Structure formats: C-alpha cells, structure tokens
Amino acid sequence: MRAMILTGIILLFFHQPSNCQTYNSIGLDFGGYIVGTPKHAKAGDKYNSFMESSSSMVGLYYERYLGDLPYSIKGGFYLNEQFNSVISFHIPIEFNGNILGKRNEEGLFLGYTGGISCNFIKDITYGFRFPSPNTSSDIFISKDFYVSPHAGLNTGINFKRMTLSFSGLFHFLIPEYIKYETKYSVNNTPITEYNSNKSIGVSLRAGISYRF
C-alpha cells in the first residue's frame, strides 16, 4: 500500500507543470545514427567488420514550439562517424507533437517525431585491415549526399528551464551511399566480395537543453 502511495506521489509530481512555459529550446545531443549492413547476405559477411554498423554522433539543435499548440519544429546539425571510418554530417528537420503531457510545460512528457534528414558523406578516415593473412576490407563512398525520412518517439523530464530528453527514431528509404570490398581466403582460395548498406537505420539520442 505504501509503495502504491509513493508511486502515485512521484507520478503526480512529474505531471505537474514545470512553472516555466517557454517557446524556444537550444540543446546538445549525444547518440548515434546507425544504418544497417550488409545489404546482401553472402558467405564472406562473417569476415566483415562493418556488419556491426557502429556510430558515434554529437550535435546541436534548436526547437521552436508553435505557440499554445501541442506541436514544435526542431532542426539540428550533427557530426557522425559510421562504420568505424565514414565521417558525415547529419541534418534533421523534424515535426514533434505530444502524446502524454505537454513537452514545454509539464515535468514528464512523451511525444512523437516525424521528419526528414539531409546527410552529407564527407570523408573516410581509414579502411579496416584484418590481422588474418590475405584478409582485408575497404570501404568507399558511392553517394556523397542523400535525404531520407524518419519517425519515432521522444521523451524527457523538464526541470524549470532545463530539459533532459531521449529519442528513438526509425529511418527508411536510405539509398546506397557506401560500398565495401571484403577479401578473405577459404582453403587457400582467395575470394573477393562486394556489398553495401541497407535501406533502413535507427538513431538514438540523449540530450540536455535550455528553454527560453
């Protein structure tokens, strides 16, 4: 019974207004924008380091709430490293709405996100060389710019003028923008295979912002 009362008090606290209705927010996000690989299943994929689809991303964003409407528009600029070697700029433009709570007023909120992202593929820092003899993998840029849509959920906690936020987004209709070559040997027979990225991906962000 005490646990139920305590849970109710905590939920009531987070549901209360943050006493600071604002219409602007500027913040810093950390996370990753991960595009799936490989596009085609091949025998040599198990030798390919890029299957892990790694990503590290950091960036700034600005969000504008549309007056008293339960919507906002958000834009950001992110530096992203993918596949252990590809440097890119990720620029999302998003429309956000409320599901539970008012994101610019109440302590705890849940919302939805939809938008598009512009992606500029800029550089390759290095290819990956395997320690095994005659086994290696190199990655190449096949498309240096693309636009793709995304959708997902966002949540967070407001503390007066500060907000801690989290979001998970699903990206789709991603074109082929990287290709990689994998070389390995089976029974002393050299094999070379080629592959590319999938048309889907996910991004995860955790951020802190100032509301004004």
C-alpha positions, 0 to 999 in steps of 0.5 A, a space after each residue: 500500500 505504501 509503495 502504491 502511495 509513493 508511486 502515485 506521489 512521484 507520478 503526480 509530481 512529474 505531471 505537474 507543470 514545470 512553472 516555466 512555459 517557454 517557446 524556444 529550446 537550444 540543446 546538445 545531443 549525444 547518440 548515434 545514427 546507425 544504418 544497417 549492413 550488409 545489404 546482401 547476405 553472402 558467405 564472406 559477411 562473417 569476415 566483415 567488420 562493418 556488419 556491426 554498423 557502429 556510430 558515434 554522433 554529437 550535435 546541436 539543435 534548436 526547437 521552436 514550439 508553435 505557440 499554445 499548440 501541442 506541436 514544435 519544429 526542431 532542426 539540428 546539425 550533427 557530426 557522425 562517424 559510421 562504420 568505424 571510418 565514414 565521417 558525415 554530417 547529419 541534418 534533421 528537420 523534424 515535426 514533434 507533437 505530444 502524446 502524454 503531457 505537454 513537452 514545454 510545460 509539464 515535468 514528464 512528457 512523451 511525444 512523437 517525431 516525424 521528419 526528414 534528414 539531409 546527410 552529407 558523406 564527407 570523408 573516410 578516415 581509414 579502411 579496416 585491415 584484418 590481422 588474418 593473412 590475405 584478409 582485408 576490407 575497404 570501404 568507399 563512398 558511392 553517394 556523397 549526399 542523400 535525404 531520407 525520412 524518419 519517425 519515432 518517439 521522444 521523451 524527457 523530464 523538464 526541470 524549470 528551464 532545463 530539459 533532459 530528453 531521449 529519442 528513438 527514431 526509425 529511418 527508411 528509404 536510405 539509398 546506397 551511399 557506401 560500398 565495401 570490398 571484403 577479401 578473405 581466403 577459404 582453403 587457400 582460395 582467395 575470394 573477393 566480395 562486394 556489398 553495401 548498406 541497407 535501406 533502413 537505420 535507427 538513431 538514438 539520442 540523449 540530450 540536455 537543453 535550455 528553454 527560453 
